[in-house]
């Protein structure tokens, strides 16, 4: 029996059935959710996705999100993290800035010689 129909439960059930078992997946929620957090598939998961035969579908469904956004209460954007070279994070206070009021970017890092190690 696999408890939970998130990512791990169905994956566990798949491999149990692939090895001759007849698993049951149980879920506490009364209905499936239409959305949720993105699932990151990287290095160690790629061979598993290939063996299960789902890698082509994963590639088709990839979001390729280049600007992850953190919503706050009520869905208001409180942070954007552009993933393009040279772009700078923006907070809600910067989101209202006009195009001529660009965020200056992160503060320059202090010299490593001025900081004791370990912190």
Backbone atoms as SQL, in Angstrom:
CREATE TABLE atoms (id INTEGER PRIMARY KEY, chain TEXT, resi INTEGER, resn TEXT, atom TEXT, x REAL, y REAL, z REAL);
INSERT INTO atoms VALUES
  (1, 'A', 1, 'UNK', 'N', 0.842, -1.170, 0.000),
  (2, 'A', 1, 'UNK', 'CA', 0.000, 0.000, 0.000),
  (3, 'A', 1, 'UNK', 'C', 0.891, 1.237, 0.000),
  (4, 'A', 2, 'UNK', 'N', 0.563, 2.181, -0.868),
  (5, 'A', 2, 'UNK', 'CA', 1.251, 3.466, -0.919),
  (6, 'A', 2, 'UNK', 'C', 0.305, 4.514, -0.343),
  (7, 'A', 3, 'UNK', 'N', 0.764, 5.242, 0.657),
  (8, 'A', 3, 'UNK', 'CA', -0.065, 6.257, 1.290),
  (9, 'A', 3, 'UNK', 'C', 0.322, 7.609, 0.714),
  (10, 'A', 4, 'UNK', 'N', -0.615, 8.233, 0.016),
  (11, 'A', 4, 'UNK', 'CA', -0.392, 9.547, -0.579),
  (12, 'A', 4, 'UNK', 'C', -0.306, 9.461, -2.090),
  (13, 'A', 5, 'UNK', 'N', -1.082, 10.302, -2.762),
  (14, 'A', 5, 'UNK', 'CA', -1.107, 10.312, -4.220),
  (15, 'A', 5, 'UNK', 'C', -0.391, 11.532, -4.770),
  (16, 'A', 6, 'UNK', 'N', 0.659, 11.977, -4.057),
  (17, 'A', 6, 'UNK', 'CA', 1.479, 13.083, -4.561),
  (18, 'A', 6, 'UNK', 'C', 2.436, 12.544, -5.611),
  (19, 'A', 7, 'UNK', 'N', 3.701, 12.813, -5.475),
  (20, 'A', 7, 'UNK', 'CA', 4.695, 12.324, -6.419),
  (21, 'A', 7, 'UNK', 'C', 5.166, 10.929, -6.034),
  (22, 'A', 8, 'UNK', 'N', 5.508, 10.740, -4.761),
  (23, 'A', 8, 'UNK', 'CA', 6.129, 9.487, -4.320),
  (24, 'A', 8, 'UNK', 'C', 5.175, 8.296, -4.340),
  (25, 'A', 9, 'UNK', 'N', 3.930, 8.479, -3.912),
  (26, 'A', 9, 'UNK', 'CA', 2.992, 7.359, -3.839),
  (27, 'A', 9, 'UNK', 'C', 2.801, 6.643, -5.170),
  (28, 'A', 10, 'UNK', 'N', 2.404, 7.356, -6.232),
  (29, 'A', 10, 'UNK', 'CA', 2.247, 6.696, -7.524),
  (30, 'A', 10, 'UNK', 'C', 3.563, 6.142, -8.086),
  (31, 'A', 11, 'UNK', 'N', 4.678, 6.832, -7.827),
  (32, 'A', 11, 'UNK', 'CA', 5.968, 6.314, -8.302),
  (33, 'A', 11, 'UNK', 'C', 6.296, 5.003, -7.604),
  (34, 'A', 12, 'UNK', 'N', 6.073, 4.957, -6.298),
  (35, 'A', 12, 'UNK', 'CA', 6.295, 3.729, -5.532),
  (36, 'A', 12, 'UNK', 'C', 5.388, 2.615, -6.047),
  (37, 'A', 13, 'UNK', 'N', 4.123, 2.932, -6.279),
  (38, 'A', 13, 'UNK', 'CA', 3.171, 1.935, -6.785),
  (39, 'A', 13, 'UNK', 'C', 3.576, 1.430, -8.170),
  (40, 'A', 14, 'UNK', 'N', 4.084, 2.339, -8.999),
  (41, 'A', 14, 'UNK', 'CA', 4.543, 1.927, -10.329),
  (42, 'A', 14, 'UNK', 'C', 5.608, 0.841, -10.216),
  (43, 'A', 15, 'UNK', 'N', 6.628, 1.114, -9.366),
  (44, 'A', 15, 'UNK', 'CA', 7.725, 0.156, -9.257),
  (45, 'A', 15, 'UNK', 'C', 7.293, -1.134, -8.571),
  (46, 'A', 16, 'UNK', 'N', 6.355, -1.059, -7.633),
  (47, 'A', 16, 'UNK', 'CA', 5.827, -2.294, -7.045),
  (48, 'A', 16, 'UNK', 'C', 5.141, -3.133, -8.116),
  (49, 'A', 17, 'UNK', 'N', 4.287, -2.492, -8.929),
  (50, 'A', 17, 'UNK', 'CA', 3.587, -3.242, -9.981),
  (51, 'A', 17, 'UNK', 'C', 4.558, -3.753, -11.036),
  (52, 'A', 18, 'UNK', 'N', 5.603, -2.990, -11.297),
  (53, 'A', 18, 'UNK', 'CA', 6.627, -3.390, -12.272),
  (54, 'A', 18, 'UNK', 'C', 7.375, -4.645, -11.788),
  (55, 'A', 19, 'UNK', 'N', 7.365, -4.870, -10.478),
  (56, 'A', 19, 'UNK', 'CA', 8.053, -6.023, -9.894),
  (57, 'A', 19, 'UNK', 'C', 7.103, -7.105, -9.396),
  (58, 'A', 20, 'UNK', 'N', 5.888, -7.138, -9.963),
  (59, 'A', 20, 'UNK', 'CA', 4.976, -8.238, -9.702),
  (60, 'A', 20, 'UNK', 'C', 3.981, -8.054, -8.571),
  (61, 'A', 21, 'UNK', 'N', 3.953, -6.905, -7.919),
  (62, 'A', 21, 'UNK', 'CA', 2.998, -6.660, -6.845),
  (63, 'A', 21, 'UNK', 'C', 1.759, -5.969, -7.392),
  (64, 'A', 22, 'UNK', 'N', 0.679, -5.977, -6.602),
  (65, 'A', 22, 'UNK', 'CA', -0.552, -5.269, -6.966),
  (66, 'A', 22, 'UNK', 'C', -0.808, -4.206, -5.902),
  (67, 'A', 23, 'UNK', 'N', -0.153, -3.044, -6.040),
  (68, 'A', 23, 'UNK', 'CA', -0.255, -2.020, -4.998),
  (69, 'A', 23, 'UNK', 'C', -1.589, -1.278, -5.016),
  (70, 'A', 24, 'UNK', 'N', -1.899, -0.690, -3.880),
  (71, 'A', 24, 'UNK', 'CA', -3.050, 0.197, -3.735),
  (72, 'A', 24, 'UNK', 'C', -2.510, 1.546, -3.264),
  (73, 'A', 25, 'UNK', 'N', -2.970, 2.612, -3.903),
  (74, 'A', 25, 'UNK', 'CA', -2.590, 3.963, -3.496),
  (75, 'A', 25, 'UNK', 'C', -3.789, 4.570, -2.783),
  (76, 'A', 26, 'UNK', 'N', -3.565, 5.058, -1.570),
  (77, 'A', 26, 'UNK', 'CA', -4.638, 5.721, -0.825),
  (78, 'A', 26, 'UNK', 'C', -4.263, 7.181, -0.627),
  (79, 'A', 27, 'UNK', 'N', -5.281, 8.028, -0.619),
  (80, 'A', 27, 'UNK', 'CA', -5.070, 9.471, -0.490),
  (81, 'A', 27, 'UNK', 'C', -6.133, 10.032, 0.444),
  (82, 'A', 28, 'UNK', 'N', -5.740, 10.918, 1.338),
  (83, 'A', 28, 'UNK', 'CA', -6.654, 11.527, 2.296),
  (84, 'A', 28, 'UNK', 'C', -7.565, 12.558, 1.636),
  (85, 'A', 29, 'UNK', 'N', -7.051, 13.306, 0.664),
  (86, 'A', 29, 'UNK', 'CA', -7.849, 14.350, -0.001),
  (87, 'A', 29, 'UNK', 'C', -9.036, 13.713, -0.724),
  (88, 'A', 30, 'UNK', 'N', -10.133, 14.424, -0.751),
  (89, 'A', 30, 'UNK', 'CA', -11.351, 13.886, -1.376),
  (90, 'A', 30, 'UNK', 'C', -11.343, 13.989, -2.897),
  (91, 'A', 31, 'UNK', 'N', -10.516, 14.892, -3.422),
  (92, 'A', 31, 'UNK', 'CA', -10.442, 15.033, -4.876),
  (93, 'A', 31, 'UNK', 'C', -9.026, 15.423, -5.271),
  (94, 'A', 32, 'UNK', 'N', -8.707, 15.227, -6.533),
  (95, 'A', 32, 'UNK', 'CA', -7.398, 15.600, -7.038),
  (96, 'A', 32, 'UNK', 'C', -7.286, 17.116, -7.122),
  (97, 'A', 33, 'UNK', 'N', -6.103, 17.634, -6.863),
  (98, 'A', 33, 'UNK', 'CA', -5.875, 19.072, -7.031),
  (99, 'A', 33, 'UNK', 'C', -5.537, 19.341, -8.487),
  (100, 'A', 34, 'UNK', 'N', -5.956, 20.502, -8.951),
  (101, 'A', 34, 'UNK', 'CA', -5.686, 20.852, -10.347),
  (102, 'A', 34, 'UNK', 'C', -4.321, 21.501, -10.516),
  (103, 'A', 35, 'UNK', 'N', -3.641, 21.809, -9.417),
  (104, 'A', 35, 'UNK', 'CA', -2.335, 22.443, -9.513),
  (105, 'A', 35, 'UNK', 'C', -1.530, 22.177, -8.267),
  (106, 'A', 36, 'UNK', 'N', -0.332, 22.692, -8.276),
  (107, 'A', 36, 'UNK', 'CA', 0.544, 22.506, -7.124),
  (108, 'A', 36, 'UNK', 'C', 1.916, 23.028, -7.462),
  (109, 'A', 37, 'UNK', 'N', 2.864, 22.651, -6.674),
  (110, 'A', 37, 'UNK', 'CA', 4.237, 23.086, -6.911),
  (111, 'A', 37, 'UNK', 'C', 4.834, 22.324, -8.081),
  (112, 'A', 38, 'UNK', 'N', 5.733, 22.986, -8.752),
  (113, 'A', 38, 'UNK', 'CA', 6.427, 22.332, -9.854),
  (114, 'A', 38, 'UNK', 'C', 7.314, 21.226, -9.320),
  (115, 'A', 39, 'UNK', 'N', 7.513, 20.213, -10.117),
  (116, 'A', 39, 'UNK', 'CA', 8.409, 19.119, -9.771),
  (117, 'A', 39, 'UNK', 'C', 9.665, 19.274, -10.602),
  (118, 'A', 40, 'UNK', 'N', 10.794, 19.289, -9.951),
  (119, 'A', 40, 'UNK', 'CA', 12.069, 19.439, -10.652),
  (120, 'A', 40, 'UNK', 'C', 12.620, 18.043, -10.947),
  (121, 'A', 41, 'UNK', 'N', 12.875, 17.800, -12.207),
  (122, 'A', 41, 'UNK', 'CA', 13.459, 16.526, -12.625),
  (123, 'A', 41, 'UNK', 'C', 14.852, 16.837, -13.126),
  (124, 'A', 42, 'UNK', 'N', 15.866, 16.392, -12.373),
  (125, 'A', 42, 'UNK', 'CA', 17.237, 16.649, -12.790),
  (126, 'A', 42, 'UNK', 'C', 18.084, 15.404, -12.614),
  (127, 'A', 43, 'UNK', 'N', 19.359, 15.541, -12.752),
  (128, 'A', 43, 'UNK', 'CA', 20.366, 14.490, -12.876),
  (129, 'A', 43, 'UNK', 'C', 19.951, 13.081, -12.436),
  (130, 'A', 44, 'UNK', 'N', 19.781, 12.781, -11.140),
  (131, 'A', 44, 'UNK', 'CA', 19.509, 11.393, -10.760),
  (132, 'A', 44, 'UNK', 'C', 18.157, 10.878, -11.242),
  (133, 'A', 45, 'UNK', 'N', 17.206, 11.771, -11.479),
  (134, 'A', 45, 'UNK', 'CA', 15.865, 11.339, -11.876),
  (135, 'A', 45, 'UNK', 'C', 15.748, 11.051, -13.369),
  (136, 'A', 46, 'UNK', 'N', 16.654, 11.564, -14.181),
  (137, 'A', 46, 'UNK', 'CA', 16.551, 11.376, -15.633),
  (138, 'A', 46, 'UNK', 'C', 16.586, 9.897, -16.015),
  (139, 'A', 47, 'UNK', 'N', 17.538, 9.093, -15.531),
  (140, 'A', 47, 'UNK', 'CA', 17.526, 7.668, -15.896),
  (141, 'A', 47, 'UNK', 'C', 16.258, 6.947, -15.430),
  (142, 'A', 48, 'UNK', 'N', 15.725, 7.341, -14.277),
  (143, 'A', 48, 'UNK', 'CA', 14.495, 6.720, -13.783),
  (144, 'A', 48, 'UNK', 'C', 13.336, 7.071, -14.712),
  (145, 'A', 49, 'UNK', 'N', 13.248, 8.332, -15.113),
  (146, 'A', 49, 'UNK', 'CA', 12.189, 8.754, -16.041),
  (147, 'A', 49, 'UNK', 'C', 12.325, 8.033, -17.371),
  (148, 'A', 50, 'UNK', 'N', 13.557, 7.796, -17.813),
  (149, 'A', 50, 'UNK', 'CA', 13.764, 7.035, -19.055),
  (150, 'A', 50, 'UNK', 'C', 13.278, 5.597, -18.898),
  (151, 'A', 51, 'UNK', 'N', 13.650, 4.950, -17.778),
  (152, 'A', 51, 'UNK', 'CA', 13.254, 3.546, -17.562),
  (153, 'A', 51, 'UNK', 'C', 11.754, 3.386, -17.426),
  (154, 'A', 52, 'UNK', 'N', 11.080, 4.384, -16.863),
  (155, 'A', 52, 'UNK', 'CA', 9.626, 4.279, -16.729),
  (156, 'A', 52, 'UNK', 'C', 8.908, 4.680, -18.009),
  (157, 'A', 53, 'UNK', 'N', 9.641, 5.237, -18.964),
  (158, 'A', 53, 'UNK', 'CA', 9.040, 5.608, -20.238),
  (159, 'A', 53, 'UNK', 'C', 8.315, 6.939, -20.230),
  (160, 'A', 54, 'UNK', 'N', 8.529, 7.776, -19.208),
  (161, 'A', 54, 'UNK', 'CA', 7.789, 9.041, -19.125),
  (162, 'A', 54, 'UNK', 'C', 8.621, 10.256, -19.505),
  (163, 'A', 55, 'UNK', 'N', 9.894, 10.066, -19.837),
  (164, 'A', 55, 'UNK', 'CA', 10.752, 11.215, -20.133),
  (165, 'A', 55, 'UNK', 'C', 10.229, 12.067, -21.296),
  (166, 'A', 56, 'UNK', 'N', 9.755, 11.469, -22.394),
  (167, 'A', 56, 'UNK', 'CA', 9.216, 12.317, -23.469),
  (168, 'A', 56, 'UNK', 'C', 8.031, 13.181, -23.010),
  (169, 'A', 57, 'UNK', 'N', 7.138, 12.624, -22.192),
  (170, 'A', 57, 'UNK', 'CA', 6.002, 13.401, -21.699),
  (171, 'A', 57, 'UNK', 'C', 6.468, 14.504, -20.749),
  (172, 'A', 58, 'UNK', 'N', 7.468, 14.201, -19.917),
  (173, 'A', 58, 'UNK', 'CA', 7.993, 15.231, -19.017),
  (174, 'A', 58, 'UNK', 'C', 8.578, 16.395, -19.811),
  (175, 'A', 59, 'UNK', 'N', 9.282, 16.078, -20.876),
  (176, 'A', 59, 'UNK', 'CA', 9.863, 17.150, -21.702),
  (177, 'A', 59, 'UNK', 'C', 8.784, 17.982, -22.373),
  (178, 'A', 60, 'UNK', 'N', 7.701, 17.339, -22.799),
  (179, 'A', 60, 'UNK', 'CA', 6.591, 18.088, -23.419),
  (180, 'A', 60, 'UNK', 'C', 5.905, 19.010, -22.410),
  (181, 'A', 61, 'UNK', 'N', 5.809, 18.580, -21.162),
  (182, 'A', 61, 'UNK', 'CA', 5.095, 19.336, -20.143),
  (183, 'A', 61, 'UNK', 'C', 5.967, 20.331, -19.387),
  (184, 'A', 62, 'UNK', 'N', 7.251, 20.348, -19.673),
  (185, 'A', 62, 'UNK', 'CA', 8.168, 21.234, -18.949),
  (186, 'A', 62, 'UNK', 'C', 7.716, 22.682, -19.066),
  (187, 'A', 63, 'UNK', 'N', 7.749, 23.397, -17.959),
  (188, 'A', 63, 'UNK', 'CA', 7.277, 24.788, -17.959),
  (189, 'A', 63, 'UNK', 'C', 8.325, 25.756, -18.471),
  (190, 'A', 64, 'UNK', 'N', 9.595, 25.427, -18.308),
  (191, 'A', 64, 'UNK', 'CA', 10.681, 26.302, -18.725),
  (192, 'A', 64, 'UNK', 'C', 10.495, 27.713, -18.172),
  (193, 'A', 65, 'UNK', 'N', 10.131, 27.766, -16.912),
  (194, 'A', 65, 'UNK', 'CA', 9.878, 29.038, -16.243),
  (195, 'A', 65, 'UNK', 'C', 11.179, 29.815, -16.092),
  (196, 'A', 66, 'UNK', 'N', 11.239, 30.991, -16.656),
  (197, 'A', 66, 'UNK', 'CA', 12.440, 31.817, -16.587),
  (198, 'A', 66, 'UNK', 'C', 12.334, 32.928, -15.548),
  (199, 'A', 67, 'UNK', 'N', 11.151, 33.087, -14.940),
  (200, 'A', 67, 'UNK', 'CA', 10.981, 34.099, -13.899),
  (201, 'A', 67, 'UNK', 'C', 10.070, 33.542, -12.809),
  (202, 'A', 68, 'UNK', 'N', 10.615, 32.689, -11.914),
  (203, 'A', 68, 'UNK', 'CA', 9.781, 32.204, -10.810),
  (204, 'A', 68, 'UNK', 'C', 9.287, 33.378, -9.970),
  (205, 'A', 69, 'UNK', 'N', 8.044, 33.293, -9.525),
  (206, 'A', 69, 'UNK', 'CA', 7.415, 34.364, -8.755),
  (207, 'A', 69, 'UNK', 'C', 6.878, 33.800, -7.452),
  (208, 'A', 70, 'UNK', 'N', 7.103, 34.512, -6.356),
  (209, 'A', 70, 'UNK', 'CA', 6.591, 34.116, -5.050),
  (210, 'A', 70, 'UNK', 'C', 5.379, 34.978, -4.733),
  (211, 'A', 71, 'UNK', 'N', 4.182, 34.370, -4.690),
  (212, 'A', 71, 'UNK', 'CA', 3.003, 35.157, -4.338),
  (213, 'A', 71, 'UNK', 'C', 2.850, 35.263, -2.831),
  (214, 'A', 72, 'UNK', 'N', 2.302, 36.367, -2.397),
  (215, 'A', 72, 'UNK', 'CA', 2.020, 36.581, -0.981),
  (216, 'A', 72, 'UNK', 'C', 0.545, 36.397, -0.712),
  (217, 'A', 73, 'UNK', 'N', 0.069, 36.882, 0.422),
  (218, 'A', 73, 'UNK', 'CA', -1.356, 36.784, 0.749),
  (219, 'A', 73, 'UNK', 'C', -2.213, 37.420, -0.340),
  (220, 'A', 74, 'UNK', 'N', -3.274, 36.754, -0.696),
  (221, 'A', 74, 'UNK', 'CA', -4.177, 37.275, -1.712),
  (222, 'A', 74, 'UNK', 'C', -3.646, 37.156, -3.128),
  (223, 'A', 75, 'UNK', 'N', -2.516, 36.462, -3.308),
  (224, 'A', 75, 'UNK', 'CA', -1.966, 36.275, -4.639),
  (225, 'A', 75, 'UNK', 'C', -1.091, 37.406, -5.132),
  (226, 'A', 76, 'UNK', 'N', -0.902, 38.452, -4.326),
  (227, 'A', 76, 'UNK', 'CA', -0.068, 39.594, -4.732),
  (228, 'A', 76, 'UNK', 'C', 1.385, 39.148, -4.829),
  (229, 'A', 77, 'UNK', 'N', 2.050, 39.514, -5.900),
  (230, 'A', 77, 'UNK', 'CA', 3.451, 39.151, -6.113),
  (231, 'A', 77, 'UNK', 'C', 4.333, 39.878, -5.110),
  (232, 'A', 78, 'UNK', 'N', 5.172, 39.109, -4.383),
  (233, 'A', 78, 'UNK', 'CA', 6.084, 39.764, -3.443),
  (234, 'A', 78, 'UNK', 'C', 7.539, 39.614, -3.869),
  (235, 'A', 79, 'UNK', 'N', 7.832, 38.708, -4.791),
  (236, 'A', 79, 'UNK', 'CA', 9.206, 38.535, -5.247),
  (237, 'A', 79, 'UNK', 'C', 9.221, 37.861, -6.606),
  (238, 'A', 80, 'UNK', 'N', 10.080, 38.355, -7.497),
  (239, 'A', 80, 'UNK', 'CA', 10.332, 37.711, -8.786),
  (240, 'A', 80, 'UNK', 'C', 11.823, 37.420, -8.866),
  (241, 'A', 81, 'UNK', 'N', 12.171, 36.245, -9.381),
  (242, 'A', 81, 'UNK', 'CA', 13.571, 35.859, -9.518),
  (243, 'A', 81, 'UNK', 'C', 13.867, 35.522, -10.976),
  (244, 'A', 82, 'UNK', 'N', 14.190, 36.524, -11.798),
  (245, 'A', 82, 'UNK', 'CA', 14.492, 36.246, -13.201),
  (246, 'A', 82, 'UNK', 'C', 15.725, 35.356, -13.312),
  (247, 'A', 83, 'UNK', 'N', 15.666, 34.376, -14.184),
  (248, 'A', 83, 'UNK', 'CA', 16.770, 33.438, -14.345),
  (249, 'A', 83, 'UNK', 'C', 17.613, 33.727, -15.578),
  (250, 'A', 84, 'UNK', 'N', 17.430, 34.883, -16.161),
  (251, 'A', 84, 'UNK', 'CA', 18.203, 35.245, -17.345),
  (252, 'A', 84, 'UNK', 'C', 19.477, 35.972, -16.921),
  (253, 'A', 85, 'UNK', 'N', 20.563, 35.800, -17.661),
  (254, 'A', 85, 'UNK', 'CA', 21.824, 36.453, -17.297),
  (255, 'A', 85, 'UNK', 'C', 21.664, 37.972, -17.210),
  (256, 'A', 86, 'UNK', 'N', 22.219, 38.562, -16.158),
  (257, 'A', 86, 'UNK', 'CA', 22.189, 40.007, -15.993),
  (258, 'A', 86, 'UNK', 'C', 20.927, 40.553, -15.359),
  (259, 'A', 87, 'UNK', 'N', 19.908, 39.719, -15.147),
  (260, 'A', 87, 'UNK', 'CA', 18.664, 40.196, -14.545),
  (261, 'A', 87, 'UNK', 'C', 18.812, 40.225, -13.027),
  (262, 'A', 88, 'UNK', 'N', 18.034, 41.074, -12.372),
  (263, 'A', 88, 'UNK', 'CA', 18.101, 41.219, -10.927),
  (264, 'A', 88, 'UNK', 'C', 16.756, 40.874, -10.297),
  (265, 'A', 89, 'UNK', 'N', 16.759, 40.301, -9.088),
  (266, 'A', 89, 'UNK', 'CA', 15.492, 40.019, -8.398),
  (267, 'A', 89, 'UNK', 'C', 14.699, 41.303, -8.169),
  (268, 'A', 90, 'UNK', 'N', 13.370, 41.166, -8.144),
  (269, 'A', 90, 'UNK', 'CA', 12.503, 42.315, -7.901),
  (270, 'A', 90, 'UNK', 'C', 11.546, 41.963, -6.776),
  (271, 'A', 91, 'UNK', 'N', 11.376, 42.881, -5.843),
  (272, 'A', 91, 'UNK', 'CA', 10.404, 42.704, -4.774),
  (273, 'A', 91, 'UNK', 'C', 9.162, 43.509, -5.114),
  (274, 'A', 92, 'UNK', 'N', 8.122, 43.374, -4.310),
  (275, 'A', 92, 'UNK', 'CA', 6.869, 44.084, -4.579),
  (276, 'A', 92, 'UNK', 'C', 7.098, 45.581, -4.644),
  (277, 'A', 93, 'UNK', 'N', 7.983, 46.136, -3.833),
  (278, 'A', 93, 'UNK', 'CA', 8.220, 47.577, -3.867),
  (279, 'A', 93, 'UNK', 'C', 8.861, 47.997, -5.183),
  (280, 'A', 94, 'UNK', 'N', 9.635, 47.111, -5.802),
  (281, 'A', 94, 'UNK', 'CA', 10.244, 47.423, -7.089),
  (282, 'A', 94, 'UNK', 'C', 9.291, 47.171, -8.253),
  (283, 'A', 95, 'UNK', 'N', 8.289, 46.331, -8.042),
  (284, 'A', 95, 'UNK', 'CA', 7.366, 45.998, -9.126),
  (285, 'A', 95, 'UNK', 'C', 6.598, 47.217, -9.599),
  (286, 'A', 96, 'UNK', 'N', 6.384, 48.186, -8.702),
  (287, 'A', 96, 'UNK', 'CA', 5.627, 49.375, -9.080),
  (288, 'A', 96, 'UNK', 'C', 6.507, 50.439, -9.732),
  (289, 'A', 97, 'UNK', 'N', 7.809, 50.204, -9.801),
  (290, 'A', 97, 'UNK', 'CA', 8.725, 51.202, -10.370),
  (291, 'A', 97, 'UNK', 'C', 8.460, 51.382, -11.858),
  (292, 'A', 98, 'UNK', 'N', 8.663, 52.578, -12.335),
  (293, 'A', 98, 'UNK', 'CA', 8.525, 52.828, -13.760),
  (294, 'A', 98, 'UNK', 'C', 9.748, 52.266, -14.464),
  (295, 'A', 99, 'UNK', 'N', 9.703, 52.095, -15.783),
  (296, 'A', 99, 'UNK', 'CA', 10.851, 51.536, -16.497),
  (297, 'A', 99, 'UNK', 'C', 12.144, 52.318, -16.286),
  (298, 'A', 100, 'UNK', 'N', 12.054, 53.616, -15.955),
  (299, 'A', 100, 'UNK', 'CA', 13.277, 54.390, -15.744),
  (300, 'A', 100, 'UNK', 'C', 13.830, 54.218, -14.339),
  (301, 'A', 101, 'UNK', 'N', 13.065, 53.584, -13.447),
  (302, 'A', 101, 'UNK', 'CA', 13.517, 53.361, -12.074),
  (303, 'A', 101, 'UNK', 'C', 13.929, 51.906, -11.907),
  (304, 'A', 102, 'UNK', 'N', 15.026, 51.536, -12.479),
  (305, 'A', 102, 'UNK', 'CA', 15.481, 50.150, -12.433),
  (306, 'A', 102, 'UNK', 'C', 16.100, 49.814, -11.089),
  (307, 'A', 103, 'UNK', 'N', 15.912, 48.595, -10.666),
  (308, 'A', 103, 'UNK', 'CA', 16.531, 48.102, -9.436),
  (309, 'A', 103, 'UNK', 'C', 18.024, 47.997, -9.672),
  (310, 'A', 104, 'UNK', 'N', 18.856, 48.506, -8.764),
  (311, 'A', 104, 'UNK', 'CA', 20.300, 48.500, -8.990),
  (312, 'A', 104, 'UNK', 'C', 20.943, 47.141, -8.891),
  (313, 'A', 105, 'UNK', 'N', 20.253, 46.136, -8.382),
  (314, 'A', 105, 'UNK', 'CA', 20.833, 44.801, -8.258),
  (315, 'A', 105, 'UNK', 'C', 21.403, 44.576, -6.879),
  (316, 'A', 106, 'UNK', 'N', 22.016, 43.429, -6.676),
  (317, 'A', 106, 'UNK', 'CA', 22.529, 43.097, -5.354),
  (318, 'A', 106, 'UNK', 'C', 23.716, 43.968, -4.969),
  (319, 'A', 107, 'UNK', 'N', 23.913, 44.102, -3.672),
  (320, 'A', 107, 'UNK', 'CA', 25.067, 44.851, -3.164),
  (321, 'A', 107, 'UNK', 'C', 26.334, 44.079, -3.496),
  (322, 'A', 108, 'UNK', 'N', 27.443, 44.772, -3.761),
  (323, 'A', 108, 'UNK', 'CA', 28.686, 44.060, -4.020),
  (324, 'A', 108, 'UNK', 'C', 29.097, 43.261, -2.791),
  (325, 'A', 109, 'UNK', 'N', 29.650, 42.085, -3.014),
  (326, 'A', 109, 'UNK', 'CA', 30.082, 41.231, -1.913),
  (327, 'A', 109, 'UNK', 'C', 31.302, 41.835, -1.239),
  (328, 'A', 110, 'UNK', 'N', 31.373, 41.687, 0.065),
  (329, 'A', 110, 'UNK', 'CA', 32.546, 42.174, 0.799),
  (330, 'A', 110, 'UNK', 'C', 33.709, 41.252, 0.520),
  (331, 'A', 111, 'UNK', 'N', 34.874, 41.763, 0.642),
  (332, 'A', 111, 'UNK', 'CA', 36.078, 40.972, 0.439),
  (333, 'A', 111, 'UNK', 'C', 36.108, 39.816, 1.419),
  (334, 'A', 112, 'UNK', 'N', 36.496, 38.640, 0.947),
  (335, 'A', 112, 'UNK', 'CA', 36.536, 37.476, 1.835),
  (336, 'A', 112, 'UNK', 'C', 37.606, 37.671, 2.913),
  (337, 'A', 113, 'UNK', 'N', 38.589, 38.549, 2.667),
  (338, 'A', 113, 'UNK', 'CA', 39.624, 38.785, 3.663),
  (339, 'A', 113, 'UNK', 'C', 39.082, 39.545, 4.867),
  (340, 'A', 114, 'UNK', 'N', 37.962, 40.283, 4.688),
  (341, 'A', 114, 'UNK', 'CA', 37.421, 41.056, 5.799),
  (342, 'A', 114, 'UNK', 'C', 36.450, 40.263, 6.653),
  (343, 'A', 115, 'UNK', 'N', 36.133, 39.043, 6.255),
  (344, 'A', 115, 'UNK', 'CA', 35.189, 38.244, 7.007),
  (345, 'A', 115, 'UNK', 'C', 35.898, 37.054, 7.643),
  (346, 'A', 116, 'UNK', 'N', 35.677, 36.818, 8.922),
  (347, 'A', 116, 'UNK', 'CA', 36.298, 35.657, 9.560),
  (348, 'A', 116, 'UNK', 'C', 35.619, 34.362, 9.096),
  (349, 'A', 117, 'UNK', 'N', 36.384, 33.284, 9.108),
  (350, 'A', 117, 'UNK', 'CA', 35.814, 31.973, 8.749),
  (351, 'A', 117, 'UNK', 'C', 36.153, 31.002, 9.846),
  (352, 'A', 118, 'UNK', 'N', 35.227, 30.215, 10.326),
  (353, 'A', 118, 'UNK', 'CA', 33.812, 30.189, 9.958),
  (354, 'A', 118, 'UNK', 'C', 33.062, 31.384, 10.530),
  (355, 'A', 119, 'UNK', 'N', 31.895, 31.685, 9.920),
  (356, 'A', 119, 'UNK', 'CA', 31.118, 32.849, 10.365),
  (357, 'A', 119, 'UNK', 'C', 30.643, 32.729, 11.782);
